[in-house]
Amino acid sequence: MKTIKAITLIIVISVFNCWNCSSQNNTNVKIVMYGNSITFQGKWEEVLERTDVANRGIPGYTTGQLIWTIKNGLHDHPGSKIWFLEGGINDISLGVPVERIFENYKTTVDSLKRNHIIPVVQSTILKNNAKADNKKVSKLNRMVKSWCVKNNVEYIDLNAFLSRDGELIKELTTDGCHLQPQAYKPWGEAIKNILAKYKI
């Protein structure tokens, strides 16, 4: 029994070390997808049809928690040129005030700019059949979009093609919040347009 446990531990450590080595100091990565579980579930190399993209989505993280990971992301991908930011829905589900989430977005964008990274803010995706949360999401998106326009920050309105009538399209979600695989295709096309603009 002890032998089996020891072997299992070695395998776990080996897998972790392999992942850690592959994700750190990767100068080939130009694009970083940065967000929560919605970003994490995206198969970005397949969606974007390129291999120089890193998935930094962390399930369950709020925008405040994601700020803590910026330093690690910059360290792991020193050659990155552009980061696509997604988040906010976990904050709203936990009752974090919209104004606080808005400030977290501003902090994230400013941190990336100081490190010569192009930040691309993406709207918080509406839920399906969640009027109270969606009211807060819409307020947040209006605040963030307005700030991005005033400060010349790229902004992608994900709800323009993922939502209808003020809520996430039912056929595009697995649980009212997370996305079906087919939802990532139009998202990827929007990202490709930004990448083309900056010749990345």
C-alpha positions in Angstrom: 0.0 0.0 0.0 2.8 2.4 0.9 4.5 1.5 -2.4 1.4 2.4 -4.4 1.0 5.7 -2.6 4.7 6.5 -3.2 4.4 5.7 -6.9 1.2 7.8 -7.2 3.0 10.8 -5.5 5.9 10.5 -7.9 3.5 10.5 -10.9 1.6 13.6 -9.6 4.9 15.5 -8.9 6.2 14.5 -12.4 3.1 15.7 -14.1 3.1 19.0 -12.2 6.8 19.6 -13.0 6.2 18.9 -16.7 3.3 21.3 -16.8 5.3 23.9 -14.8 8.3 23.6 -17.1 6.2 23.9 -20.3 4.4 27.0 -19.0 7.3 28.9 -17.6 9.7 31.1 -19.5 8.0 30.4 -22.8 9.2 33.1 -25.1 7.2 31.7 -28.0 3.9 32.8 -26.5 2.7 36.1 -28.0 -1.0 35.8 -26.9 -2.3 35.3 -23.4 -5.9 34.4 -22.7 -6.5 35.7 -19.1 -9.7 35.0 -17.2 -11.8 32.6 -15.2 -13.3 29.2 -16.1 -15.0 30.5 -19.2 -11.5 31.3 -20.6 -10.0 28.2 -19.1 -12.5 26.0 -21.0 -11.6 27.5 -24.4 -9.3 25.4 -26.7 -7.6 28.5 -27.9 -4.8 27.0 -30.0 -7.6 25.3 -32.0 -9.9 28.3 -32.0 -7.2 30.7 -33.1 -5.4 28.2 -35.3 -2.0 29.0 -33.9 0.3 27.7 -31.3 1.7 30.9 -29.7 -1.2 31.3 -27.3 -1.3 30.5 -23.6 -4.4 29.8 -21.6 -4.2 31.6 -18.2 -7.8 31.0 -17.3 -8.3 30.0 -13.6 -11.7 28.5 -12.7 -13.5 30.3 -9.8 -11.2 33.3 -9.8 -12.6 36.8 -9.3 -11.1 39.9 -11.0 -9.3 40.7 -7.7 -7.8 37.3 -7.5 -6.7 37.4 -11.1 -4.7 40.6 -10.4 -2.5 38.5 -8.1 -1.5 36.3 -11.1 -0.3 39.0 -13.5 3.2 38.9 -12.2 3.4 35.1 -12.7 1.9 35.4 -16.2 4.5 38.0 -17.2 7.3 35.8 -15.8 6.0 32.7 -17.5 5.5 34.4 -20.9 8.1 37.1 -21.2 7.6 37.3 -25.0 3.9 37.9 -24.8 2.6 40.9 -26.7 -1.1 41.0 -26.1 -3.5 39.8 -23.3 -7.2 39.2 -23.7 -9.0 39.9 -20.4 -12.2 38.2 -19.4 -13.9 38.0 -16.0 -16.3 39.6 -13.5 -19.1 37.0 -13.4 -17.6 35.2 -10.3 -17.4 38.6 -8.6 -21.0 39.3 -9.3 -22.1 35.9 -8.1 -20.3 36.5 -4.9 -21.8 39.9 -4.4 -18.7 42.0 -5.1 -19.9 45.6 -5.9 -19.8 46.5 -9.6 -17.7 49.6 -8.8 -15.0 47.3 -7.2 -14.9 45.1 -10.3 -14.6 48.1 -12.5 -11.6 49.3 -10.4 -10.0 45.8 -10.7 -10.3 46.1 -14.5 -8.6 49.4 -14.5 -5.8 48.1 -12.3 -5.3 45.1 -14.6 -5.1 47.2 -17.7 -2.7 49.7 -16.1 -0.4 46.8 -14.9 -0.2 45.4 -18.4 0.4 48.7 -20.0 3.3 49.4 -17.6 4.8 46.1 -18.9 4.4 47.1 -22.5 1.6 44.6 -23.1 -1.4 45.4 -25.2 -4.5 44.8 -23.0 -7.8 43.8 -24.7 -10.8 44.0 -22.4 -13.6 41.7 -23.2 -17.1 42.2 -21.8 -18.4 40.2 -18.9 -20.7 37.6 -20.5 -24.4 37.7 -19.5 -26.0 34.7 -18.0 -29.1 32.8 -19.2 -32.2 33.2 -17.0 -30.6 35.4 -14.4 -32.2 38.8 -14.5 -30.7 40.1 -11.2 -27.1 39.2 -12.1 -27.5 40.3 -15.7 -28.6 43.8 -14.5 -25.3 44.1 -12.7 -23.4 42.6 -15.7 -24.9 45.2 -18.0 -24.0 48.0 -15.6 -20.4 46.8 -15.3 -20.1 46.4 -19.1 -21.3 50.0 -19.7 -18.8 51.4 -17.2 -15.9 49.3 -18.5 -16.7 50.0 -22.2 -17.0 53.7 -21.6 -13.6 53.8 -19.8 -12.0 51.8 -22.5 -13.2 54.2 -25.2 -12.0 57.2 -23.3 -8.6 55.7 -22.7 -8.0 54.1 -26.1 -8.1 50.5 -24.7 -9.3 47.8 -27.1 -12.7 46.3 -26.1 -14.5 43.3 -27.4 -18.3 43.1 -26.8 -18.7 39.3 -26.4 -22.4 39.7 -25.8 -22.9 41.1 -29.3 -22.7 37.5 -30.6 -23.2 35.3 -27.5 -26.3 37.0 -26.1 -29.8 37.9 -27.3 -32.5 40.0 -25.6 -30.4 40.8 -22.6 -29.2 37.2 -21.8 -26.8 34.5 -22.9 -28.3 32.5 -25.7 -29.6 29.2 -24.3 -28.2 27.1 -27.1 -24.7 28.4 -26.4 -24.5 27.5 -22.7 -24.0 24.3 -20.7 -25.4 25.6 -17.4 -26.6 29.2 -17.9 -23.1 30.6 -17.5 -20.4 28.4 -19.1 -20.2 28.1 -22.9 -20.8 25.3 -25.4 -17.7 24.6 -27.6 -19.4 26.2 -30.6 -19.6 29.6 -28.8 -15.9 29.9 -28.9 -15.8 30.1 -32.7 -17.3 33.7 -33.1 -15.2 34.7 -30.0 -12.1 33.5 -31.8 -13.0 35.5 -34.9 -13.3 38.7 -32.9 -9.9 38.0 -31.4 -8.4 37.4 -34.8 -9.6 40.8 -36.0 -7.7 42.4 -33.1 -4.6 40.4 -33.8 -4.7 41.4 -37.5 -5.0 45.0 -36.5 -1.8 44.8 -34.5 -0.1 42.4 -37.0 0.4 39.8 -34.3 
